[in-house]
């Protein structure tokens, strides 16, 4: 089972987000490349989770808030 993907991590630059191991950026063990994979918040900015085909719903909407 995969780990739950954090939507707003505290320090995304310290972790490689390329697989389910979430290794430290300077200790990657999976061999996923020579550089770490960035978190979507680093690439797309705030609100990245609300874009796309199946966006993550905020808790208010998921509870039947509309």
C-alpha positions, 0 to 999 in steps of 0.5 A, a space after each residue: 500500500 502506498 503512503 498518503 501523498 502530502 499536499 502541503 509538506 513543510 519543507 518539500 525541497 528536502 525530499 525526493 518525491 519520485 517514489 513511495 520511499 520519500 528519501 532525503 534529497 542527499 540520500 536517494 536510494 531508489 536510483 530514480 535518477 541523479 536529481 530529486 523529483 520535485 513536489 508539485 507545489 514546487 513546480 505548479 505553486 499553491 493550488 496544484 491539488 485543485 487542477 487536473 482531471 480528478 482534483 482533491 476535494 477540500 474537507 468542507 466540500 467532501 463533507 457535503 458543504 455545497 
